[in-house]
Amino acid sequence: MEPAKEVSRTLVRRLVVRRLIVRSLVVRSLVVRSLVACHFGVGGLALAGGASPASRLSAQAPDAAGSTPFEVWEASIPELQAALESGRVTSVDLVDAYVARIAAYDRAGPMLNAIVRLHPTAREQAERLDAERASGRVRGPLHGIPILLKDNYDTFDMPTSGSTLALAGSTPPDDAFQVRKLREAGAVILAKTNMHELAAGITSISSLGGQTRNPYDPARNPGGSSGGTGAGVAASFGAVGWGSDTCGSIRIPSSVHNLVGLRPTKGLSSIDGLIPLSHTQDTGGPLARSVVDLALALDATTGADGADPATEAMRGREPVAFHAALDAGSLAGARIGALEEWLSDSGAEAPVTAVVRAALDAMSAAGAVIVDVEIPDQDSLLANTGAIGHEFAADLAEYLAATGGAPVASLGEIVELGLHHEQLDGTFRRRSESGPRDEAAYAEALERQVALRDAIVAFMDAERLDAIAYPTLRRDPARIGSPPVGGTCQLAAHSGLPAISAPAGFTRTGMPAGVELIGRPFDDARLVSFAYALERTLEPRRAPRRTPPLVDGRAPEPLRFSVAGDGGWAGRPAAPRFHGSFSLDLPRGTLRYLISTSGLGPADVHAIVLQRRGSGTRPNAVVRRLSGPGFASAEGTLALSAADLDDLLAGRIELALYTTERPRGAVRLVLSPEG
């Protein structure tokens, strides 16, 4: 196991304190089936005995003896596969463990709302794959591994709705090409994830699935349109998940969830069976917590498909072997262009730029040559190159007609019946009421896409670049309800060139940021290898605080902090003392506090506050005011931001008392976890 991952796991286990307890396979079987039936509204068995599902679910899978727990939280595909091969766990156990995490954190705790529905036969799929393994047949690295699918991937055995109420019960006649490949590889289809309705945006809100939330800070945007997949993979609701990218919809959720995701060269993977937004720009593929997982997932799902004309570009090419191409030394000698126009050092973009620049420095340390570049006439090259507005309504109507039995036939009918979220109303109306397509403008857009691609490749050739780097999103993810800004998706989406978003680190707000690398046509495997070398150098993966390992199938009990003492006033007459208790509900990100003082009257108190600890003896600014003048006690609950939560757990938050005697130099005590 890599050292960074081990340190991260050790920290969370210390916070959880209690050992994880495993319930019997029989009880978990009944509970999980009941959860499928009752909690998510699909078929399953009834729960016997009257106990609540959450009380009986296990977060872990037992080993063959049923005693040593195996933790699925943050587990990689190779780690899961090793546990399956050794007999420590079964695929059924893994399904149960992931379902337990979904129960604890998707509709409770941080309430991520990433999952639209569980697959009604996930355990049966796992049982069949376990039987195959027992008979000596293992299909490959994904055999028995539970995975997540964005709700625009066709599945013959459960609805594919695009997260719109209009298609809530629409079940396609067959699987999407990539889903078929996943089943052939032995993957377990565990659940469908929420998405921005019909993929027409990047905030992941929909009439069927509601608003998905970011597990690093549920008050912030999860990106989109594959936001449910991003949140679900980040929170370990499955080993890996599939999304689609028409203009950033894989890369943006990867960036804001500390994941890695590739928008492949157009034609590298089939889009047959994906609800379309724009067939010219649509691509599909995985989002993963590590580059190894991404490579294994890509190896299982790329290739030519007669149902997708774009994949004709793969005919006669050697199959792309992503996992075999991984090379920790691949950045040595690579020439990477840092795109200056999207690396602003001022304003709201500066925090993300700082993180991306640090990632570029890490690439340099790994042997890459980093040069600042500007693409000549970039803005004019990008102008009028989008195809979504020209293709969405027509492509959707064609898909609905081919599905057979769909309850609606067009985008206009969805709008007419009000079967969509109001936040999509303007977009859907505009695109359904625009009349016949302007074929001349459409043809011009397609021609300009070719010109854009040729210009980027020519520029890379002239500058001898192996890739161009820039932020995947130039600002922190917006708060839910605010418009997202800072996108850079068009460069790859409108040119058809491959681009990978790799974790670059975290900004001062505690939110992840990604660095995007764009390359030449079918340079996909090399880009993935660059991301692998960066990952090995930077070790950027950090799991969300809000979705820790479960304890006895539930979210951990609140973590208690305490403060007590005189804050350095010992020996003084009537020295005041703090008496404070704090209770941190980690999944909810809330801090409950109860504080009292002795040796002071209310008139002596200016304020009781929380402050961030500075690098020296001086504190940083006030984080939260708990009480003001005339109050010698305080009680309440705080909702913590991602940065506040990080600092609290790292011991960088202290309780401070300001008084008439010490208006500038407060009594200060660090919040310390009990036990």
Summary of the structure (lengths in Angstrom):
residues: 675
radius of gyration: 26.0
end to end distance: 27.2
largest distance: 88.0
contacts: 2554
relative contact order: 0.11
helix: 35%
strand: 21%
